[in-house]
Amino acid sequence: MTSPASAPPQAAAAAGASGIPNLKDRIPKLEPRRRRAEPSSSLPVPETPALPPRPDTASLAFKVPSRRILSPKDHALFLASSTHQLILAFVFGLAESVVDTPISAVKDTDLSEPVKTILKILDDAEVLCKDSPPDDQGGSRFGNKTFRTFLDKVKQRSPKWHSSLGLPESATPEVSIYLNQSFGNRTRIDYGSGHELNFLMWLLCLYQLSILDKSDFRALVLRVFVRYLDVMRLVQSTYYLEPAGSHGVWGLDDYQFLPFLFGASQLLHHPFITPRAIHQELTLEEFGHDYMYLGQVAFVNSTKTVKGLRWHSPMLDDISSARNWGKIEGGMRRTFVADVLSKLPVMQHFLFGSLIPAAEGMSEQEPNGITNEEEEEEGGGEIDVFDDKEGVRHVHQQNVGWGDCCGIKVPSSIAAAEEMKKRGAGQSLRRIPFD
């Protein structure tokens, strides 16, 4: 200890009679920890375009949807097209329909007959999954091939499902493709935000055919889409579906995106649930069933073998520092435009028909020798179609390279969590040191 003689004058004076130095002026002042800067973007928040008039079905020539975005030029044509605006109008219109609305607000008496039929279809899909148990794969965390049996059953049942919706028989081959594709890829045994988008495009087709109406939008999000999430969580955990891309909407979630967009709209002006509430397990448990954003975070937590968003979902962790849900909802809109619709590796798998038409001038799948996704060899990957300097058309498809589209094959995080549960370790997540 410093003696009073060697202490500063003020400390020595204070020591005085007691002989105990006053260290008040020698202890550094404590300063409050700086608040982490919230994510910011210079891009404007995309607005919701007006839904265009529905097409005259009598003048439509229904056809099996195919891939038309085969090059950067095709993608640019799509981004400038009316179909791009149609998709934005539909998806953002769904989001706006659930602003400040919990899931429990939609009662059974609020459901139209088509919505009830869609829910029955999803119930039936769940039964097909339960009736197709996975093969024993000896602890492997990669996709289970029995998933293909499940998809075959879905495809077989699809005409009956669409007939129950009152679809014209001529429209069924076109519309059913989107539903069939929404459960995942048969060849790669994977699932991601592109398949999730197919489910929304299936609903958009039903809207275009006037089977669904704008008055159904709230129920489509809070009952139909929520039920789809439940079914897909069962499918993912049953067959260990691998993430369709190694980045998952470029870092947000390996599998889903729309629960975060719709969920942020639900919480837009909530009086006490803040963005930081995703770190509170009690809040997730109490309100996750009513708010998609919280429910999806809880599901993500349940599928990881380490504890803490900062370790397994850093983007979700960063987003939680936003000041309010309006910032997050705007950011999710930007993400949908920039990291889903504007990403060529994602949109190369998008399907165009008569109800969701391609722009004039986009490449044709068949003349370029591009097979349907279901017919691709395992490890298909990204397609590149281009003309060389001599004007010769080239079609390249990656096989073992695995580009950004499908990434290097990644074991399912859901599979890892399920395998831990089988070994009796499901309730004790591994902590990162110093967490």
C-alpha positions as CSV (number, residue, x, y, z in Angstrom):
1,M,0.0,0.0,0.0
2,T,1.2,3.5,-0.7
3,S,2.3,5.4,2.4
4,P,0.8,8.8,3.2
5,A,4.2,10.4,2.7
6,S,4.3,9.2,-1.0
7,A,0.6,9.8,-1.7
8,P,-0.6,12.8,-3.7
9,P,-1.1,16.0,-1.5
10,Q,-4.9,15.6,-1.5
11,A,-4.7,12.0,-0.5
12,A,-2.0,12.6,2.1
13,A,-4.1,15.4,3.6
14,A,-7.2,13.1,3.7
15,A,-5.1,10.4,5.4
16,G,-4.6,12.9,8.3
17,A,-5.3,11.6,11.7
18,S,-6.5,8.1,10.7
19,G,-3.3,7.3,8.7
20,I,-5.5,5.6,6.0
21,P,-5.1,7.2,2.5
22,N,-8.1,8.4,0.6
23,L,-8.0,6.6,-2.7
24,K,-11.1,8.3,-4.0
25,D,-9.2,10.3,-6.6
26,R,-6.9,7.5,-7.6
27,I,-9.6,5.0,-8.7
28,P,-10.4,5.4,-12.4
29,K,-14.0,6.5,-13.1
30,L,-16.3,3.8,-14.4
31,E,-18.0,4.6,-17.7
32,P,-21.2,2.9,-18.9
33,R,-20.8,0.3,-21.6
34,R,-21.5,1.7,-25.0
35,R,-24.6,0.4,-26.6
36,R,-23.9,-1.8,-29.7
37,A,-24.7,0.1,-32.8
38,E,-27.8,-1.3,-34.5
39,P,-27.7,-2.5,-38.0
40,S,-28.2,0.2,-40.6
41,S,-28.7,0.3,-44.3
42,S,-28.6,3.1,-46.8
43,L,-31.1,1.3,-49.1
44,P,-34.7,2.5,-48.9
45,V,-37.4,0.2,-47.5
46,P,-39.2,-1.5,-50.4
47,E,-42.8,-0.4,-50.6
48,T,-45.7,-2.7,-51.3
49,P,-46.8,-2.4,-55.0
50,A,-50.5,-2.6,-55.8
51,L,-51.7,-6.1,-56.7
52,P,-52.4,-6.1,-60.4
53,P,-55.8,-7.3,-61.8
54,R,-56.0,-11.1,-61.9
55,P,-55.6,-12.6,-65.4
56,D,-58.6,-13.8,-67.4
57,T,-58.3,-17.5,-67.0
58,A,-60.3,-18.1,-70.2
59,S,-57.4,-16.6,-72.2
60,L,-54.7,-18.5,-70.4
61,A,-52.8,-21.4,-71.9
62,F,-51.8,-23.5,-68.8
63,K,-48.4,-25.1,-69.0
64,V,-46.0,-27.0,-66.7
65,P,-43.8,-24.3,-65.1
66,S,-40.1,-24.4,-66.1
67,R,-36.9,-22.5,-65.2
68,R,-36.3,-19.4,-67.3
69,I,-33.6,-17.6,-65.4
70,L,-30.6,-19.3,-66.9
71,S,-28.2,-16.3,-67.1
72,P,-27.5,-12.9,-65.6
73,K,-29.4,-11.4,-68.6
74,D,-32.5,-13.5,-67.8
75,H,-32.2,-12.4,-64.2
76,A,-32.0,-8.8,-65.1
77,L,-35.1,-9.1,-67.3
78,F,-37.0,-10.7,-64.4
79,L,-36.0,-8.0,-61.9
80,A,-37.4,-5.4,-64.3
81,S,-40.6,-7.3,-65.1
82,S,-44.2,-7.1,-63.9
83,T,-43.9,-10.6,-62.4
84,H,-41.3,-9.3,-60.0
85,Q,-43.7,-6.6,-59.0
86,L,-46.5,-9.2,-58.7
87,I,-44.4,-11.3,-56.3
88,L,-43.6,-8.2,-54.1
89,A,-47.2,-7.1,-54.1
90,F,-48.4,-10.6,-52.9
91,V,-45.7,-11.3,-50.3
92,F,-45.6,-7.8,-48.8
93,G,-49.4,-7.6,-49.0
94,L,-49.5,-10.8,-46.9
95,A,-47.1,-9.2,-44.4
96,E,-49.2,-6.1,-44.1
97,S,-52.3,-8.1,-43.4
98,V,-50.9,-9.4,-40.1
99,V,-49.5,-6.1,-38.7
100,D,-50.0,-6.2,-34.9
101,T,-51.9,-9.5,-35.1
102,P,-51.2,-12.6,-33.0
103,I,-51.8,-16.0,-34.5
104,S,-54.6,-16.7,-32.0
105,A,-56.6,-13.7,-33.4
106,V,-57.7,-15.8,-36.4
107,K,-60.5,-18.2,-35.3
108,D,-61.9,-21.2,-37.1
109,T,-65.0,-19.2,-37.9
110,D,-62.9,-16.7,-39.8
111,L,-61.7,-19.3,-42.3
112,S,-63.1,-19.5,-45.8
113,E,-63.8,-22.9,-47.4
114,P,-60.7,-22.8,-49.6
115,V,-58.5,-22.0,-46.6
116,K,-60.1,-24.9,-44.7
117,T,-59.3,-27.2,-47.7
118,I,-55.7,-26.1,-47.8
119,L,-55.3,-26.8,-44.1
120,K,-56.7,-30.3,-44.7
121,I,-54.2,-30.8,-47.5
122,L,-51.4,-29.9,-45.1
123,D,-52.8,-32.3,-42.5
124,D,-52.8,-35.0,-45.2
125,A,-49.1,-34.2,-46.1
126,E,-48.2,-34.6,-42.4
127,V,-49.9,-38.0,-42.4
128,L,-47.9,-39.0,-45.5
129,C,-44.7,-38.1,-43.6
130,K,-45.6,-40.1,-40.6
131,D,-46.6,-43.1,-42.8
132,S,-43.1,-43.0,-44.4
133,P,-40.6,-43.5,-41.6
134,P,-36.9,-43.0,-42.4
135,D,-34.5,-45.8,-42.9
136,D,-31.9,-46.5,-40.2
137,Q,-28.8,-44.7,-41.5
138,G,-26.5,-45.6,-38.7
139,G,-26.2,-42.1,-37.1
140,S,-25.4,-40.3,-40.4
141,R,-26.4,-36.7,-40.3
142,F,-27.0,-36.3,-44.0
143,G,-30.4,-36.5,-45.7
144,N,-32.4,-39.8,-45.4
145,K,-33.3,-41.2,-48.8
146,T,-36.8,-42.2,-47.6
147,F,-37.6,-38.6,-48.1
148,R,-38.0,-39.4,-51.8
149,T,-40.7,-41.9,-51.0
150,F,-42.5,-39.2,-49.1
151,L,-42.3,-36.8,-52.1
152,D,-43.5,-39.5,-54.4
153,K,-46.6,-39.9,-52.2
154,V,-47.1,-36.2,-52.2
155,K,-46.9,-36.1,-56.0
156,Q,-49.3,-39.0,-56.3
157,R,-51.9,-37.4,-54.0
158,S,-51.5,-33.9,-55.5
159,P,-54.2,-34.2,-58.2
160,K,-56.8,-35.2,-55.6
161,W,-55.8,-32.3,-53.4
162,H,-56.2,-29.8,-56.2
163,S,-59.5,-31.3,-57.3
164,S,-60.8,-30.7,-53.8
165,L,-59.9,-27.0,-54.2
166,G,-62.1,-26.8,-57.3
167,L,-59.1,-26.3,-59.7
168,P,-59.8,-26.8,-63.4
169,E,-58.2,-30.1,-64.5
170,S,-56.2,-28.2,-67.2
171,A,-54.6,-26.0,-64.5
172,T,-53.6,-28.7,-62.1
173,P,-50.3,-29.7,-63.8
174,E,-49.1,-26.1,-63.6
175,V,-50.3,-25.2,-60.1
176,S,-49.3,-28.5,-58.4
177,I,-45.7,-28.1,-59.3
178,Y,-45.3,-25.2,-56.8
179,L,-46.8,-27.3,-54.0
180,N,-44.8,-30.4,-54.8
181,Q,-41.6,-28.3,-54.9
182,S,-42.4,-26.6,-51.6
183,F,-41.5,-29.7,-49.5
184,G,-37.8,-29.8,-50.7
185,N,-35.6,-31.2,-53.5
186,R,-36.0,-34.9,-54.2
187,T,-32.5,-35.3,-55.7
188,R,-30.4,-33.4,-53.2
189,I,-32.7,-34.2,-50.2
190,D,-32.4,-30.6,-49.1
191,Y,-34.7,-27.7,-48.2
192,G,-34.4,-23.9,-48.0
193,S,-35.9,-20.5,-48.5
194,G,-36.4,-21.2,-52.3
195,H,-38.7,-24.1,-51.5
196,E,-40.5,-22.0,-48.9
197,L,-41.0,-19.4,-51.7
198,N,-42.6,-22.1,-53.8
199,F,-45.3,-22.6,-51.2
200,L,-46.1,-18.8,-51.4
201,M,-46.1,-19.1,-55.2
202,W,-48.6,-22.0,-54.9
203,L,-50.9,-19.7,-52.9
204,L,-50.3,-16.9,-55.4
205,C,-51.5,-19.2,-58.2
206,L,-54.6,-20.0,-56.2
207,Y,-55.2,-16.2,-55.8
208,Q,-54.6,-15.7,-59.6
209,L,-57.3,-18.3,-60.2
210,S,-59.7,-16.5,-57.8
211,I,-59.9,-19.5,-55.5
212,L,-58.4,-17.3,-52.8
213,D,-59.2,-13.6,-52.2
214,K,-57.5,-10.7,-50.5
215,S,-59.9,-11.3,-47.5
216,D,-58.1,-14.6,-47.0
217,F,-54.6,-13.0,-46.6
218,R,-54.5,-12.8,-42.8
219,A,-55.6,-16.5,-42.5
220,L,-53.1,-17.5,-45.2
221,V,-50.3,-16.2,-43.0
222,L,-51.5,-16.9,-39.5
223,R,-53.1,-20.3,-40.1
224,V,-52.0,-21.7,-43.5
225,F,-48.3,-20.6,-43.5
226,V,-48.0,-21.4,-39.8
227,R,-49.3,-24.9,-40.4
228,Y,-46.9,-25.3,-43.3
229,L,-44.1,-24.4,-41.0
230,D,-45.2,-27.1,-38.5
231,V,-45.4,-29.7,-41.3
232,M,-41.9,-28.8,-42.6
233,R,-40.4,-29.0,-39.2
234,L,-41.7,-32.5,-38.9
235,V,-40.3,-33.3,-42.4
236,Q,-37.0,-31.7,-41.7
237,S,-36.5,-33.6,-38.4
238,T,-37.8,-36.9,-39.9
239,Y,-35.5,-37.0,-43.0
240,Y,-32.6,-34.8,-41.8
241,L,-33.0,-32.4,-44.8
242,E,-29.8,-30.6,-45.5
243,P,-29.8,-26.8,-46.0
244,A,-30.4,-26.0,-49.7
245,G,-27.6,-23.3,-49.5
246,S,-24.6,-23.0,-47.3
247,H,-25.6,-19.5,-46.4
248,G,-29.4,-19.7,-45.9
249,V,-30.7,-16.3,-47.1
250,W,-27.0,-15.3,-46.7
251,G,-26.8,-15.9,-43.0
252,L,-30.2,-15.4,-41.4
253,D,-31.4,-19.0,-41.2
254,D,-30.4,-22.2,-43.0
255,Y,-33.9,-23.1,-43.9
256,Q,-36.6,-20.3,-43.5
257,F,-36.9,-16.6,-44.2
258,L,-40.6,-15.6,-44.3
259,P,-41.3,-16.3,-40.6
260,F,-39.0,-13.4,-39.8
261,L,-40.7,-11.1,-42.3
262,F,-44.2,-12.0,-41.3
263,G,-43.2,-12.2,-37.6
264,A,-41.7,-8.7,-37.6
265,S,-45.0,-7.4,-39.0
266,Q,-46.9,-9.1,-36.3
267,L,-44.8,-7.4,-33.6
268,L,-44.5,-4.0,-35.4
269,H,-46.0,-1.9,-32.5
270,H,-46.1,-4.4,-29.7
271,P,-46.3,-2.6,-26.3
272,F,-43.7,-4.6,-24.4
273,I,-42.0,-7.4,-26.6
274,T,-38.9,-5.7,-27.9
275,P,-36.3,-7.1,-30.4
276,R,-34.0,-8.0,-27.5
277,A,-36.7,-10.3,-26.2
278,I,-35.4,-13.1,-28.4
279,H,-32.7,-13.7,-25.8
280,Q,-35.2,-14.3,-23.1
281,E,-36.2,-18.0,-22.9
282,L,-39.3,-17.2,-20.9
283,T,-40.6,-14.8,-23.5
284,L,-39.9,-17.3,-26.3
285,E,-41.7,-20.0,-24.4
286,E,-44.7,-17.8,-23.4
287,F,-45.3,-16.0,-26.7
288,G,-43.6,-18.1,-29.4
289,H,-46.9,-19.9,-30.2
290,D,-48.5,-16.5,-31.0
291,Y,-45.7,-14.7,-32.9
292,M,-43.8,-16.3,-35.7
293,Y,-40.6,-14.4,-35.2
294,L,-40.3,-15.7,-31.6
295,G,-41.4,-19.2,-32.6
296,Q,-38.8,-19.4,-35.3
297,V,-36.0,-18.3,-33.0
298,A,-37.1,-20.9,-30.5
299,F,-37.1,-23.5,-33.2
300,V,-33.6,-22.5,-34.4
301,N,-32.4,-22.7,-30.8
302,S,-33.8,-26.2,-30.5
303,T,-31.9,-27.4,-33.5
304,K,-28.4,-26.3,-32.5
305,T,-25.9,-28.2,-30.5
306,V,-24.4,-25.1,-28.9
307,K,-26.2,-22.6,-26.8
308,G,-26.4,-18.9,-27.6
309,L,-27.6,-16.9,-30.7
310,R,-24.2,-15.1,-30.8
311,W,-22.6,-18.5,-31.6
312,H,-25.0,-20.3,-33.9
313,S,-27.0,-17.4,-35.4
314,P,-24.9,-14.2,-35.3
315,M,-27.1,-12.3,-37.8
316,L,-30.2,-12.9,-35.6
317,D,-28.1,-11.8,-32.7
318,D,-27.0,-8.6,-34.5
319,I,-30.6,-7.8,-35.6
320,S,-31.8,-8.0,-32.0
321,S,-29.9,-4.7,-31.2
322,A,-32.4,-2.8,-33.5
323,R,-34.3,-0.1,-31.7
324,N,-37.8,-1.3,-32.7
325,W,-39.6,-3.8,-34.8
326,G,-40.1,-1.3,-37.6
327,K,-36.4,-1.3,-38.2
328,I,-36.4,-5.1,-38.4
329,E,-39.5,-5.3,-40.6
330,G,-37.9,-2.8,-43.0
331,G,-34.7,-4.8,-43.0
332,M,-36.6,-8.0,-43.7
333,R,-38.2,-6.4,-46.8
334,R,-34.8,-5.3,-48.0
335,T,-33.5,-8.9,-47.4
336,F,-36.3,-10.4,-49.4
337,V,-35.6,-8.2,-52.3
338,A,-31.8,-8.3,-52.1
339,D,-31.0,-11.8,-50.9
340,V,-33.9,-13.8,-52.3
341,L,-35.3,-12.3,-55.5
342,S,-32.0,-10.5,-56.5
343,K,-29.7,-13.5,-56.0
344,L,-29.1,-15.4,-59.2
345,P,-28.2,-18.7,-57.4
346,V,-31.5,-18.7,-55.6
347,M,-33.7,-17.5,-58.6
348,Q,-32.1,-20.0,-61.1
349,H,-34.5,-22.5,-59.5
350,F,-37.6,-20.3,-59.8
351,L,-40.4,-21.7,-62.0
352,F,-42.5,-19.7,-64.5
353,G,-45.8,-20.7,-66.1
354,S,-48.9,-18.8,-67.3
355,L,-50.0,-17.7,-63.9
356,I,-46.6,-16.5,-62.9
357,P,-45.2,-15.6,-66.3
358,A,-41.7,-15.1,-67.5
359,A,-40.6,-11.8,-69.0
360,E,-40.3,-11.6,-72.8
361,G,-36.8,-12.4,-74.0
362,M,-35.9,-14.8,-71.1
363,S,-34.2,-18.1,-72.0
364,E,-36.2,-21.3,-72.5
365,Q,-35.3,-24.3,-70.5
366,E,-35.9,-27.0,-73.1
367,P,-34.0,-25.6,-76.1
368,N,-31.0,-25.2,-73.9
369,G,-31.0,-28.8,-72.8
370,I,-31.8,-28.0,-69.1
371,T,-33.5,-30.8,-67.3
372,N,-36.1,-30.5,-64.6
373,E,-34.7,-30.4,-61.1
374,E,-36.3,-33.8,-60.3
375,E,-34.3,-35.3,-63.2
376,E,-30.9,-33.8,-62.3
377,E,-28.2,-36.1,-61.2
378,E,-27.2,-35.9,-57.6
379,G,-24.9,-32.9,-57.1
380,G,-26.5,-30.9,-59.9
381,G,-25.7,-27.4,-58.7
382,E,-25.8,-24.1,-60.5
383,I,-26.5,-23.8,-64.2
384,D,-24.6,-21.3,-66.4
385,V,-25.9,-20.5,-69.9
386,F,-24.0,-18.0,-72.0
387,D,-22.9,-17.1,-75.6
388,D,-19.2,-17.0,-76.4
389,K,-17.5,-14.4,-78.6
390,E,-18.5,-16.3,-81.7
391,G,-22.1,-16.4,-80.7
392,V,-22.1,-20.1,-79.7
393,R,-24.5,-21.0,-76.9
394,H,-22.9,-22.9,-73.9
395,V,-24.7,-24.7,-71.1
396,H,-22.6,-25.5,-68.1
397,Q,-23.8,-27.4,-65.1
398,Q,-21.6,-27.8,-62.1
399,N,-21.4,-31.3,-60.7
400,V,-18.7,-31.8,-58.0
401,G,-17.8,-28.1,-57.7
402,W,-20.9,-27.1,-55.8
403,G,-21.3,-23.4,-56.3
404,D,-23.0,-20.8,-54.2
405,C,-26.4,-22.3,-55.2
406,C,-26.1,-25.6,-53.4
407,G,-22.9,-25.1,-51.6
408,I,-20.7,-27.9,-50.3
409,K,-22.9,-30.5,-48.9
410,V,-23.6,-29.5,-45.2
411,P,-24.9,-32.0,-42.6
412,S,-28.2,-30.9,-41.3
413,S,-28.1,-29.0,-38.0
414,I,-31.5,-30.5,-37.3
415,A,-29.9,-34.0,-37.8
416,A,-27.2,-33.2,-35.2
417,A,-29.8,-32.1,-32.7
418,E,-32.0,-35.2,-33.3
419,E,-29.0,-37.5,-33.0
420,M,-28.1,-35.9,-29.7
421,K,-31.7,-36.6,-28.5
422,K,-31.4,-40.2,-29.5
423,R,-28.3,-40.5,-27.3
424,G,-30.1,-38.9,-24.4
425,A,-28.2,-35.6,-24.7
426,G,-31.0,-33.5,-26.2
427,Q,-31.6,-31.4,-23.1
428,S,-28.0,-30.3,-22.4
429,L,-26.7,-28.0,-25.1
430,R,-22.9,-27.6,-25.3
431,R,-21.8,-24.2,-24.2
432,I,-19.0,-22.3,-25.9
433,P,-16.2,-21.5,-23.5
434,F,-16.7,-18.1,-21.8
435,D,-20.3,-17.9,-22.9
